[in-house]
């Protein structure tokens, strides 16, 4: 996601709502590279193991139903297939459903009219989707998000969860942000996370988790999920710090790694606990070196997975 894109307006500086449940993890608990600064991290359970596993059996989910809020795009709409991976073996997350939303779509740039049309996100109208950002060398955010989503899916399936992706490179563009939210809502999801990487100015580094602010307008009503989503986001931020060694972003969120937004359709329309994570800044050379590393992306997925596991297990 790029702050310059229409789906991502510059966040307002966060001033209110001190972290309620965060605990400070002393620098001694994190790798040596992080010494010298403390970070906020969620309290709670242990990790869920390292390493990738083969994905569980994939099944085709029913195509999403029509979007009442959307104006028909010119031409035919693409199929709205959300793939689901059922667990191969029972685990601590048996019975839990997680929706993983890989931000953007590698094909979006080829469909400017389709992704540029507006959809109703309750509080306002905004573009269906955006192209996302990329590193200077051309590694796209969409490729990054899909790769991390696959790694995250595999880790969660290994824990027994049923995981549904909002897109899996199986559609020409999108889905639109409202559909991304609806897939989570329809899947009776226990937790949802949207994967992104930022497109901020070079020199801005680090990750941040975006939490839904409480909104109530039109089809948007996040009042019931704002609290649980904050819990989810705090746990993901804490685990992400611990596993990746990356620092919370220094350019948003006041160094907490947490930012609350009320302008994102994918959050505003969610009826289930959901957060976004900007894993790093693709426009910064040092962050880009991490984001383009498969080993680092595995750590990123691991950190996100551990946060979700902590949230789901309470
Ligand atoms: Zn993005």
py3Dmol code that shows the C-alpha trace and the ligand (Angstrom):
import py3Dmol

protein = """\
ATOM      1  CA  UNK A   1       0.000   0.000   0.000  1.00  0.00           C
ATOM      2  CA  UNK A   2       1.223   3.418  -0.775  1.00  0.00           C
ATOM      3  CA  UNK A   3       0.305   6.512   1.107  1.00  0.00           C
ATOM      4  CA  UNK A   4       0.136   8.202  -2.242  1.00  0.00           C
ATOM      5  CA  UNK A   5      -2.471   5.798  -3.499  1.00  0.00           C
ATOM      6  CA  UNK A   6      -6.159   6.524  -3.331  1.00  0.00           C
ATOM      7  CA  UNK A   7      -6.739   3.689  -0.898  1.00  0.00           C
ATOM      8  CA  UNK A   8      -4.324   5.095   1.564  1.00  0.00           C
ATOM      9  CA  UNK A   9      -4.636   8.682   2.490  1.00  0.00           C
ATOM     10  CA  UNK A  10      -2.014  10.004   4.862  1.00  0.00           C
ATOM     11  CA  UNK A  11      -3.002   8.991   8.353  1.00  0.00           C
ATOM     12  CA  UNK A  12      -3.619  11.612  10.896  1.00  0.00           C
ATOM     13  CA  UNK A  13      -1.093  11.663  13.681  1.00  0.00           C
ATOM     14  CA  UNK A  14      -2.364   9.519  16.453  1.00  0.00           C
ATOM     15  CA  UNK A  15      -2.688  11.366  19.679  1.00  0.00           C
ATOM     16  CA  UNK A  16      -5.322   9.640  21.694  1.00  0.00           C
ATOM     17  CA  UNK A  17      -5.976   6.274  23.213  1.00  0.00           C
ATOM     18  CA  UNK A  18      -2.931   5.104  24.957  1.00  0.00           C
ATOM     19  CA  UNK A  19      -2.301   1.442  24.559  1.00  0.00           C
ATOM     20  CA  UNK A  20      -4.436  -0.281  27.116  1.00  0.00           C
ATOM     21  CA  UNK A  21      -3.124  -3.773  27.117  1.00  0.00           C
ATOM     22  CA  UNK A  22       0.362  -3.344  25.857  1.00  0.00           C
ATOM     23  CA  UNK A  23       3.266  -4.210  27.949  1.00  0.00           C
ATOM     24  CA  UNK A  24       6.716  -2.917  27.400  1.00  0.00           C
ATOM     25  CA  UNK A  25       9.177  -5.527  26.327  1.00  0.00           C
ATOM     26  CA  UNK A  26      12.567  -4.574  27.524  1.00  0.00           C
ATOM     27  CA  UNK A  27      15.208  -4.240  24.912  1.00  0.00           C
ATOM     28  CA  UNK A  28      17.012  -7.141  26.526  1.00  0.00           C
ATOM     29  CA  UNK A  29      14.331  -9.458  25.264  1.00  0.00           C
ATOM     30  CA  UNK A  30      14.863  -8.657  21.626  1.00  0.00           C
ATOM     31  CA  UNK A  31      17.845  -9.255  19.401  1.00  0.00           C
ATOM     32  CA  UNK A  32      20.998  -7.286  19.907  1.00  0.00           C
ATOM     33  CA  UNK A  33      20.301  -5.102  16.942  1.00  0.00           C
ATOM     34  CA  UNK A  34      17.337  -3.715  18.798  1.00  0.00           C
ATOM     35  CA  UNK A  35      19.155  -2.848  21.967  1.00  0.00           C
ATOM     36  CA  UNK A  36      18.739   0.703  22.973  1.00  0.00           C
ATOM     37  CA  UNK A  37      15.086   1.064  22.433  1.00  0.00           C
ATOM     38  CA  UNK A  38      12.073  -0.474  23.999  1.00  0.00           C
ATOM     39  CA  UNK A  39       9.101  -1.555  22.049  1.00  0.00           C
ATOM     40  CA  UNK A  40       5.542  -2.197  22.769  1.00  0.00           C
ATOM     41  CA  UNK A  41       4.527  -5.762  22.495  1.00  0.00           C
ATOM     42  CA  UNK A  42       1.449  -7.669  23.343  1.00  0.00           C
ATOM     43  CA  UNK A  43       1.564  -9.935  26.296  1.00  0.00           C
ATOM     44  CA  UNK A  44       0.682 -13.527  25.913  1.00  0.00           C
ATOM     45  CA  UNK A  45       1.398 -16.935  24.560  1.00  0.00           C
ATOM     46  CA  UNK A  46       4.265 -18.612  22.900  1.00  0.00           C
ATOM     47  CA  UNK A  47       5.172 -18.929  19.291  1.00  0.00           C
ATOM     48  CA  UNK A  48       3.822 -21.426  16.906  1.00  0.00           C
ATOM     49  CA  UNK A  49       7.020 -22.933  15.605  1.00  0.00           C
ATOM     50  CA  UNK A  50       9.152 -22.079  12.658  1.00  0.00           C
ATOM     51  CA  UNK A  51       9.434 -23.226   9.139  1.00  0.00           C
ATOM     52  CA  UNK A  52       7.121 -23.630   6.261  1.00  0.00           C
ATOM     53  CA  UNK A  53       4.933 -26.557   5.649  1.00  0.00           C
ATOM     54  CA  UNK A  54       3.097 -27.673   2.626  1.00  0.00           C
ATOM     55  CA  UNK A  55      -0.264 -26.016   2.352  1.00  0.00           C
ATOM     56  CA  UNK A  56      -3.273 -27.997   3.288  1.00  0.00           C
ATOM     57  CA  UNK A  57      -5.647 -29.191   0.658  1.00  0.00           C
ATOM     58  CA  UNK A  58      -7.202 -26.321  -1.197  1.00  0.00           C
ATOM     59  CA  UNK A  59     -10.813 -26.262  -2.075  1.00  0.00           C
ATOM     60  CA  UNK A  60     -12.695 -23.797  -4.159  1.00  0.00           C
ATOM     61  CA  UNK A  61     -14.910 -21.614  -2.101  1.00  0.00           C
ATOM     62  CA  UNK A  62     -18.238 -20.547  -3.509  1.00  0.00           C
ATOM     63  CA  UNK A  63     -17.978 -17.420  -5.548  1.00  0.00           C
ATOM     64  CA  UNK A  64     -18.853 -14.345  -3.594  1.00  0.00           C
ATOM     65  CA  UNK A  65     -22.319 -13.052  -4.147  1.00  0.00           C
ATOM     66  CA  UNK A  66     -22.988  -9.816  -5.935  1.00  0.00           C
ATOM     67  CA  UNK A  67     -22.107  -6.571  -4.320  1.00  0.00           C
ATOM     68  CA  UNK A  68     -25.195  -4.520  -3.828  1.00  0.00           C
ATOM     69  CA  UNK A  69     -23.147  -1.431  -3.183  1.00  0.00           C
ATOM     70  CA  UNK A  70     -21.158  -1.598  -6.348  1.00  0.00           C
ATOM     71  CA  UNK A  71     -21.904  -0.103  -9.673  1.00  0.00           C
ATOM     72  CA  UNK A  72     -21.366  -2.636 -12.414  1.00  0.00           C
ATOM     73  CA  UNK A  73     -17.989  -2.191 -14.007  1.00  0.00           C
ATOM     74  CA  UNK A  74     -17.680  -1.738 -17.702  1.00  0.00           C
ATOM     75  CA  UNK A  75     -17.570  -5.210 -19.140  1.00  0.00           C
ATOM     76  CA  UNK A  76     -17.853  -8.408 -17.214  1.00  0.00           C
ATOM     77  CA  UNK A  77     -16.771  -8.615 -13.624  1.00  0.00           C
ATOM     78  CA  UNK A  78     -14.020 -11.080 -12.862  1.00  0.00           C
ATOM     79  CA  UNK A  79     -14.869 -14.206 -10.932  1.00  0.00           C
ATOM     80  CA  UNK A  80     -14.708 -13.628  -7.217  1.00  0.00           C
ATOM     81  CA  UNK A  81     -13.019 -16.743  -5.999  1.00  0.00           C
ATOM     82  CA  UNK A  82     -11.634 -16.873  -2.502  1.00  0.00           C
ATOM     83  CA  UNK A  83      -9.520 -19.949  -1.965  1.00  0.00           C
ATOM     84  CA  UNK A  84      -9.666 -21.779   1.324  1.00  0.00           C
ATOM     85  CA  UNK A  85      -7.159 -24.155   2.822  1.00  0.00           C
ATOM     86  CA  UNK A  86      -8.484 -26.624   5.316  1.00  0.00           C
ATOM     87  CA  UNK A  87      -6.137 -28.083   7.913  1.00  0.00           C
ATOM     88  CA  UNK A  88      -4.623 -31.452   7.192  1.00  0.00           C
ATOM     89  CA  UNK A  89      -4.336 -32.312  10.864  1.00  0.00           C
ATOM     90  CA  UNK A  90      -5.997 -31.144  14.058  1.00  0.00           C
ATOM     91  CA  UNK A  91      -4.203 -28.479  16.018  1.00  0.00           C
ATOM     92  CA  UNK A  92      -4.729 -25.753  18.580  1.00  0.00           C
ATOM     93  CA  UNK A  93      -6.582 -23.662  16.023  1.00  0.00           C
ATOM     94  CA  UNK A  94      -8.945 -26.411  14.900  1.00  0.00           C
ATOM     95  CA  UNK A  95     -12.312 -24.852  14.244  1.00  0.00           C
ATOM     96  CA  UNK A  96     -10.866 -21.367  13.799  1.00  0.00           C
ATOM     97  CA  UNK A  97     -11.210 -19.516  10.524  1.00  0.00           C
ATOM     98  CA  UNK A  98      -8.666 -16.895   9.489  1.00  0.00           C
ATOM     99  CA  UNK A  99      -8.992 -14.690   6.433  1.00  0.00           C
ATOM    100  CA  UNK A 100      -5.712 -13.522   4.946  1.00  0.00           C
ATOM    101  CA  UNK A 101      -6.032 -10.600   2.550  1.00  0.00           C
ATOM    102  CA  UNK A 102      -3.043 -10.107   0.240  1.00  0.00           C
ATOM    103  CA  UNK A 103      -3.170  -6.385  -0.480  1.00  0.00           C
ATOM    104  CA  UNK A 104      -3.638  -5.294  -4.116  1.00  0.00           C
ATOM    105  CA  UNK A 105      -3.253  -7.662  -7.057  1.00  0.00           C
ATOM    106  CA  UNK A 106      -0.412  -8.023  -9.541  1.00  0.00           C
ATOM    107  CA  UNK A 107      -2.905  -7.453 -12.342  1.00  0.00           C
ATOM    108  CA  UNK A 108      -4.410  -4.245 -11.029  1.00  0.00           C
ATOM    109  CA  UNK A 109      -2.271  -1.979 -13.211  1.00  0.00           C
ATOM    110  CA  UNK A 110      -3.779  -3.540 -16.325  1.00  0.00           C
ATOM    111  CA  UNK A 111      -7.308  -2.677 -15.213  1.00  0.00           C
ATOM    112  CA  UNK A 112      -7.243   1.018 -14.339  1.00  0.00           C
ATOM    113  CA  UNK A 113     -10.908   1.562 -15.119  1.00  0.00           C
ATOM    114  CA  UNK A 114     -12.077  -1.397 -13.084  1.00  0.00           C
ATOM    115  CA  UNK A 115     -10.010  -0.682 -10.011  1.00  0.00           C
ATOM    116  CA  UNK A 116     -10.571   3.045 -10.341  1.00  0.00           C
ATOM    117  CA  UNK A 117     -14.324   2.905 -10.042  1.00  0.00           C
ATOM    118  CA  UNK A 118     -15.642   3.840  -6.665  1.00  0.00           C
ATOM    119  CA  UNK A 119     -17.315   1.634  -4.118  1.00  0.00           C
ATOM    120  CA  UNK A 120     -19.320   2.546  -1.051  1.00  0.00           C
ATOM    121  CA  UNK A 121     -17.376   1.920   2.137  1.00  0.00           C
ATOM    122  CA  UNK A 122     -20.048   3.307   4.428  1.00  0.00           C
ATOM    123  CA  UNK A 123     -18.298   6.448   5.512  1.00  0.00           C
ATOM    124  CA  UNK A 124     -17.564   7.546   1.958  1.00  0.00           C
ATOM    125  CA  UNK A 125     -16.855   6.295  -1.530  1.00  0.00           C
ATOM    126  CA  UNK A 126     -13.407   5.352  -2.662  1.00  0.00           C
ATOM    127  CA  UNK A 127     -11.585   3.487  -5.374  1.00  0.00           C
ATOM    128  CA  UNK A 128     -12.229  -0.237  -5.742  1.00  0.00           C
ATOM    129  CA  UNK A 129      -8.550  -1.034  -5.286  1.00  0.00           C
ATOM    130  CA  UNK A 130      -5.120   0.390  -6.041  1.00  0.00           C
ATOM    131  CA  UNK A 131      -1.971  -0.861  -7.675  1.00  0.00           C
ATOM    132  CA  UNK A 132       0.119  -0.638  -4.538  1.00  0.00           C
ATOM    133  CA  UNK A 133       3.743   0.354  -4.464  1.00  0.00           C
ATOM    134  CA  UNK A 134       7.039  -1.321  -5.329  1.00  0.00           C
ATOM    135  CA  UNK A 135      10.714  -1.227  -4.532  1.00  0.00           C
ATOM    136  CA  UNK A 136      13.015   0.890  -6.682  1.00  0.00           C
ATOM    137  CA  UNK A 137      14.102  -2.325  -8.388  1.00  0.00           C
ATOM    138  CA  UNK A 138      10.511  -3.156  -9.295  1.00  0.00           C
ATOM    139  CA  UNK A 139       9.533  -5.791  -6.748  1.00  0.00           C
ATOM    140  CA  UNK A 140       5.858  -5.103  -6.392  1.00  0.00           C
ATOM    141  CA  UNK A 141       3.885  -4.811  -3.212  1.00  0.00           C
ATOM    142  CA  UNK A 142       1.328  -7.179  -4.734  1.00  0.00           C
ATOM    143  CA  UNK A 143       3.983  -9.874  -5.216  1.00  0.00           C
ATOM    144  CA  UNK A 144       5.179  -9.304  -1.672  1.00  0.00           C
ATOM    145  CA  UNK A 145       1.745  -9.511  -0.122  1.00  0.00           C
ATOM    146  CA  UNK A 146       0.842 -12.708  -1.939  1.00  0.00           C
ATOM    147  CA  UNK A 147       4.092 -14.381  -0.935  1.00  0.00           C
ATOM    148  CA  UNK A 148       3.707 -13.445   2.728  1.00  0.00           C
ATOM    149  CA  UNK A 149       0.067 -14.530   2.583  1.00  0.00           C
ATOM    150  CA  UNK A 150       1.076 -17.970   1.357  1.00  0.00           C
ATOM    151  CA  UNK A 151       3.656 -18.342   4.084  1.00  0.00           C
ATOM    152  CA  UNK A 152       1.179 -17.145   6.708  1.00  0.00           C
ATOM    153  CA  UNK A 153      -1.493 -19.498   5.421  1.00  0.00           C
ATOM    154  CA  UNK A 154       0.848 -22.444   5.666  1.00  0.00           C
ATOM    155  CA  UNK A 155       1.816 -21.624   9.227  1.00  0.00           C
ATOM    156  CA  UNK A 156      -1.785 -21.226  10.330  1.00  0.00           C
ATOM    157  CA  UNK A 157      -2.975 -24.367   8.566  1.00  0.00           C
ATOM    158  CA  UNK A 158      -0.225 -26.225  10.372  1.00  0.00           C
ATOM    159  CA  UNK A 159      -1.837 -25.053  13.597  1.00  0.00           C
ATOM    160  CA  UNK A 160      -5.180 -26.457  12.538  1.00  0.00           C
ATOM    161  CA  UNK A 161      -6.825 -23.277  11.287  1.00  0.00           C
ATOM    162  CA  UNK A 162      -8.930 -23.020   8.182  1.00  0.00           C
ATOM    163  CA  UNK A 163      -7.483 -20.185   6.124  1.00  0.00           C
ATOM    164  CA  UNK A 164      -9.167 -18.303   3.338  1.00  0.00           C
ATOM    165  CA  UNK A 165      -7.367 -15.922   1.023  1.00  0.00           C
ATOM    166  CA  UNK A 166      -9.300 -13.045  -0.511  1.00  0.00           C
ATOM    167  CA  UNK A 167      -7.315 -13.542  -3.713  1.00  0.00           C
ATOM    168  CA  UNK A 168      -4.651 -15.979  -4.716  1.00  0.00           C
ATOM    169  CA  UNK A 169      -3.481 -14.700  -8.055  1.00  0.00           C
ATOM    170  CA  UNK A 170      -6.566 -16.356  -9.443  1.00  0.00           C
ATOM    171  CA  UNK A 171      -8.366 -13.301 -10.718  1.00  0.00           C
ATOM    172  CA  UNK A 172      -7.315 -10.545 -13.105  1.00  0.00           C
ATOM    173  CA  UNK A 173      -7.637  -7.712 -10.610  1.00  0.00           C
ATOM    174  CA  UNK A 174      -8.979  -6.853  -7.208  1.00  0.00           C
ATOM    175  CA  UNK A 175     -11.070  -7.757  -5.345  1.00  0.00           C
ATOM    176  CA  UNK A 176     -12.433  -4.347  -4.470  1.00  0.00           C
ATOM    177  CA  UNK A 177     -11.942  -3.246  -0.905  1.00  0.00           C
ATOM    178  CA  UNK A 178     -15.594  -3.792  -0.043  1.00  0.00           C
ATOM    179  CA  UNK A 179     -15.439  -7.345  -1.316  1.00  0.00           C
ATOM    180  CA  UNK A 180     -12.251  -7.978   0.606  1.00  0.00           C
ATOM    181  CA  UNK A 181     -14.147  -7.088   3.757  1.00  0.00           C
ATOM    182  CA  UNK A 182     -17.183  -9.099   2.762  1.00  0.00           C
ATOM    183  CA  UNK A 183     -15.168 -12.266   2.202  1.00  0.00           C
ATOM    184  CA  UNK A 184     -14.090 -12.057   5.815  1.00  0.00           C
ATOM    185  CA  UNK A 185     -17.600 -11.412   6.981  1.00  0.00           C
ATOM    186  CA  UNK A 186     -19.075 -14.276   5.007  1.00  0.00           C
ATOM    187  CA  UNK A 187     -16.457 -16.770   6.118  1.00  0.00           C
ATOM    188  CA  UNK A 188     -17.522 -16.486   9.770  1.00  0.00           C
ATOM    189  CA  UNK A 189     -14.012 -15.409  10.416  1.00  0.00           C
ATOM    190  CA  UNK A 190     -12.375 -15.387  13.817  1.00  0.00           C
ATOM    191  CA  UNK A 191      -9.584 -13.054  12.714  1.00  0.00           C
ATOM    192  CA  UNK A 192      -8.623 -11.289   9.499  1.00  0.00           C
ATOM    193  CA  UNK A 193      -5.395  -9.615   8.479  1.00  0.00           C
ATOM    194  CA  UNK A 194      -4.628  -7.591   5.380  1.00  0.00           C
ATOM    195  CA  UNK A 195      -1.008  -7.765   4.280  1.00  0.00           C
ATOM    196  CA  UNK A 196       0.701  -4.686   2.849  1.00  0.00           C
ATOM    197  CA  UNK A 197       4.015  -2.909   2.516  1.00  0.00           C
ATOM    198  CA  UNK A 198       4.234   0.837   2.535  1.00  0.00           C
ATOM    199  CA  UNK A 199       5.251   3.348  -0.118  1.00  0.00           C
ATOM    200  CA  UNK A 200       6.514   6.122   2.087  1.00  0.00           C
ATOM    201  CA  UNK A 201       9.567   8.293   1.529  1.00  0.00           C
ATOM    202  CA  UNK A 202      13.042   6.796   1.598  1.00  0.00           C
ATOM    203  CA  UNK A 203      14.462   7.052   5.070  1.00  0.00           C
ATOM    204  CA  UNK A 204      11.179   6.075   6.665  1.00  0.00           C
ATOM    205  CA  UNK A 205      11.581   2.591   8.028  1.00  0.00           C
ATOM    206  CA  UNK A 206       9.787  -0.014  10.059  1.00  0.00           C
ATOM    207  CA  UNK A 207       6.413  -1.694  10.239  1.00  0.00           C
ATOM    208  CA  UNK A 208       3.067  -0.627  11.583  1.00  0.00           C
ATOM    209  CA  UNK A 209      -0.244  -2.301  12.228  1.00  0.00           C
ATOM    210  CA  UNK A 210      -3.390  -0.396  11.275  1.00  0.00           C
ATOM    211  CA  UNK A 211      -6.374  -0.744  13.565  1.00  0.00           C
ATOM    212  CA  UNK A 212      -9.973   0.139  12.692  1.00  0.00           C
ATOM    213  CA  UNK A 213     -11.279   3.191  14.458  1.00  0.00           C
ATOM    214  CA  UNK A 214     -14.880   3.115  15.623  1.00  0.00           C
ATOM    215  CA  UNK A 215     -17.111   4.314  12.790  1.00  0.00           C
ATOM    216  CA  UNK A 216     -20.837   4.054  12.268  1.00  0.00           C
ATOM    217  CA  UNK A 217     -22.094   5.305   8.935  1.00  0.00           C
ATOM    218  CA  UNK A 218     -23.964   3.568   6.161  1.00  0.00           C
ATOM    219  CA  UNK A 219     -22.831  -0.031   5.921  1.00  0.00           C
ATOM    220  CA  UNK A 220     -19.843   0.687   8.118  1.00  0.00           C
ATOM    221  CA  UNK A 221     -20.158  -0.154  11.782  1.00  0.00           C
ATOM    222  CA  UNK A 222     -16.923  -1.049  13.485  1.00  0.00           C
ATOM    223  CA  UNK A 223     -18.037  -0.292  17.015  1.00  0.00           C
ATOM    224  CA  UNK A 224     -18.176  -3.946  17.976  1.00  0.00           C
ATOM    225  CA  UNK A 225     -14.874  -4.923  16.370  1.00  0.00           C
ATOM    226  CA  UNK A 226     -12.703  -1.963  17.280  1.00  0.00           C
ATOM    227  CA  UNK A 227     -11.763  -3.413  20.659  1.00  0.00           C
ATOM    228  CA  UNK A 228     -11.040  -6.972  19.550  1.00  0.00           C
ATOM    229  CA  UNK A 229      -9.210  -5.656  16.507  1.00  0.00           C
ATOM    230  CA  UNK A 230      -6.947  -3.593  18.734  1.00  0.00           C
ATOM    231  CA  UNK A 231      -6.206  -6.688  20.765  1.00  0.00           C
ATOM    232  CA  UNK A 232      -5.388  -8.590  17.589  1.00  0.00           C
ATOM    233  CA  UNK A 233      -3.230  -5.774  16.281  1.00  0.00           C
ATOM    234  CA  UNK A 234      -1.294  -5.353  19.493  1.00  0.00           C
ATOM    235  CA  UNK A 235      -0.495  -9.030  19.593  1.00  0.00           C
ATOM    236  CA  UNK A 236       0.629  -9.050  15.967  1.00  0.00           C
ATOM    237  CA  UNK A 237       2.801  -5.973  16.493  1.00  0.00           C
ATOM    238  CA  UNK A 238       4.446  -7.498  19.527  1.00  0.00           C
ATOM    239  CA  UNK A 239       5.197 -10.777  17.827  1.00  0.00           C
ATOM    240  CA  UNK A 240       6.319  -9.071  14.642  1.00  0.00           C
ATOM    241  CA  UNK A 241       8.932  -7.119  16.567  1.00  0.00           C
ATOM    242  CA  UNK A 242      10.140 -10.187  18.336  1.00  0.00           C
ATOM    243  CA  UNK A 243      10.396 -12.473  15.326  1.00  0.00           C
ATOM    244  CA  UNK A 244      11.603 -10.112  12.596  1.00  0.00           C
ATOM    245  CA  UNK A 245      13.728  -7.770  14.685  1.00  0.00           C
ATOM    246  CA  UNK A 246      12.211  -4.884  12.724  1.00  0.00           C
ATOM    247  CA  UNK A 247      11.411  -1.738  14.618  1.00  0.00           C
ATOM    248  CA  UNK A 248       7.992  -0.128  14.706  1.00  0.00           C
ATOM    249  CA  UNK A 249       7.742   2.622  12.116  1.00  0.00           C
ATOM    250  CA  UNK A 250       9.317   5.868  13.161  1.00  0.00           C
ATOM    251  CA  UNK A 251       7.237   8.008  10.800  1.00  0.00           C
ATOM    252  CA  UNK A 252       3.724   7.074  11.933  1.00  0.00           C
ATOM    253  CA  UNK A 253       2.225   5.838  15.153  1.00  0.00           C
ATOM    254  CA  UNK A 254       4.627   7.577  17.448  1.00  0.00           C
ATOM    255  CA  UNK A 255       6.934   4.583  17.468  1.00  0.00           C
ATOM    256  CA  UNK A 256       4.282   2.234  18.844  1.00  0.00           C
ATOM    257  CA  UNK A 257       3.819   0.297  15.612  1.00  0.00           C
ATOM    258  CA  UNK A 258       0.096   0.965  15.868  1.00  0.00           C
ATOM    259  CA  UNK A 259      -2.013   3.415  13.877  1.00  0.00           C
ATOM    260  CA  UNK A 260      -5.788   3.783  14.035  1.00  0.00           C
ATOM    261  CA  UNK A 261      -7.578   4.716  10.808  1.00  0.00           C
ATOM    262  CA  UNK A 262     -11.179   5.355   9.843  1.00  0.00           C
ATOM    263  CA  UNK A 263     -10.726   5.801   6.090  1.00  0.00           C
ATOM    264  CA  UNK A 264      -9.994   2.267   4.931  1.00  0.00           C
ATOM    265  CA  UNK A 265     -12.891   0.410   3.398  1.00  0.00           C
ATOM    266  CA  UNK A 266     -11.413  -2.966   4.164  1.00  0.00           C
ATOM    267  CA  UNK A 267     -11.574  -2.116   7.850  1.00  0.00           C
ATOM    268  CA  UNK A 268     -14.697   0.041   7.926  1.00  0.00           C
ATOM    269  CA  UNK A 269     -16.839  -2.689   6.388  1.00  0.00           C
ATOM    270  CA  UNK A 270     -15.449  -5.533   8.455  1.00  0.00           C
ATOM    271  CA  UNK A 271     -17.729  -7.248  10.933  1.00  0.00           C
ATOM    272  CA  UNK A 272     -14.936  -9.414  12.313  1.00  0.00           C
ATOM    273  CA  UNK A 273     -11.699  -8.518  14.118  1.00  0.00           C
ATOM    274  CA  UNK A 274      -9.386  -7.254  11.424  1.00  0.00           C
ATOM    275  CA  UNK A 275      -6.174  -5.293  11.041  1.00  0.00           C
ATOM    276  CA  UNK A 276      -3.810  -4.262   8.285  1.00  0.00           C
ATOM    277  CA  UNK A 277      -0.080  -4.629   8.611  1.00  0.00           C
ATOM    278  CA  UNK A 278       2.416  -2.547   6.671  1.00  0.00           C
ATOM    279  CA  UNK A 279       5.419  -4.831   6.961  1.00  0.00           C
ATOM    280  CA  UNK A 280       7.982  -2.231   5.941  1.00  0.00           C
ATOM    281  CA  UNK A 281       8.599   0.603   3.511  1.00  0.00           C
ATOM    282  CA  UNK A 282       9.304  -0.564  -0.015  1.00  0.00           C
ATOM    283  CA  UNK A 283      10.659   2.852  -0.980  1.00  0.00           C
ATOM    284  CA  UNK A 284      13.453   2.696   1.562  1.00  0.00           C
ATOM    285  CA  UNK A 285      16.561   0.834   0.491  1.00  0.00           C
ATOM    286  CA  UNK A 286      17.209  -0.840   3.813  1.00  0.00           C
ATOM    287  CA  UNK A 287      13.626  -1.929   4.279  1.00  0.00           C
ATOM    288  CA  UNK A 288      13.499  -3.043   0.646  1.00  0.00           C
ATOM    289  CA  UNK A 289      16.446  -5.342   1.273  1.00  0.00           C
ATOM    290  CA  UNK A 290      14.391  -7.049   3.949  1.00  0.00           C
ATOM    291  CA  UNK A 291      11.144  -7.149   2.033  1.00  0.00           C
ATOM    292  CA  UNK A 292      12.825  -8.774  -0.979  1.00  0.00           C
ATOM    293  CA  UNK A 293      14.376 -11.507   1.154  1.00  0.00           C
ATOM    294  CA  UNK A 294      12.470 -14.752   1.282  1.00  0.00           C
ATOM    295  CA  UNK A 295      14.023 -15.562   4.638  1.00  0.00           C
ATOM    296  CA  UNK A 296      12.801 -12.259   6.044  1.00  0.00           C
ATOM    297  CA  UNK A 297       9.332 -12.731   4.580  1.00  0.00           C
ATOM    298  CA  UNK A 298       9.178 -16.054   6.390  1.00  0.00           C
ATOM    299  CA  UNK A 299       9.965 -14.233   9.609  1.00  0.00           C
ATOM    300  CA  UNK A 300       7.300 -11.671   8.818  1.00  0.00           C
ATOM    301  CA  UNK A 301       4.744 -14.407   8.287  1.00  0.00           C
ATOM    302  CA  UNK A 302       5.896 -16.097  11.467  1.00  0.00           C
ATOM    303  CA  UNK A 303       5.450 -12.931  13.493  1.00  0.00           C
ATOM    304  CA  UNK A 304       1.982 -12.313  12.112  1.00  0.00           C
ATOM    305  CA  UNK A 305       1.043 -15.947  12.665  1.00  0.00           C
ATOM    306  CA  UNK A 306       2.171 -15.875  16.269  1.00  0.00           C
ATOM    307  CA  UNK A 307       0.111 -12.761  16.897  1.00  0.00           C
ATOM    308  CA  UNK A 308      -2.979 -14.370  15.400  1.00  0.00           C
ATOM    309  CA  UNK A 309      -2.430 -17.565  17.377  1.00  0.00           C
ATOM    310  CA  UNK A 310      -2.084 -15.557  20.563  1.00  0.00           C
ATOM    311  CA  UNK A 311      -5.303 -13.699  19.811  1.00  0.00           C
ATOM    312  CA  UNK A 312      -7.271 -16.812  18.952  1.00  0.00           C
ATOM    313  CA  UNK A 313      -6.100 -18.744  21.955  1.00  0.00           C
ATOM    314  CA  UNK A 314      -6.720 -15.820  24.289  1.00  0.00           C
TER     315      UNK A 314
END
"""
ligand_1 = """\
1
ZN
Zn -0.851 -1.615 0.156
"""
view = py3Dmol.view(width=600, height=400)
view.addModel(protein, "pdb")
view.setStyle({"model": 0}, {"cartoon": {"style": "trace"}})
view.addModel(ligand_1, "xyz")
view.setStyle({"model": 1}, {"stick": {}})
view.zoomTo()
view.show()
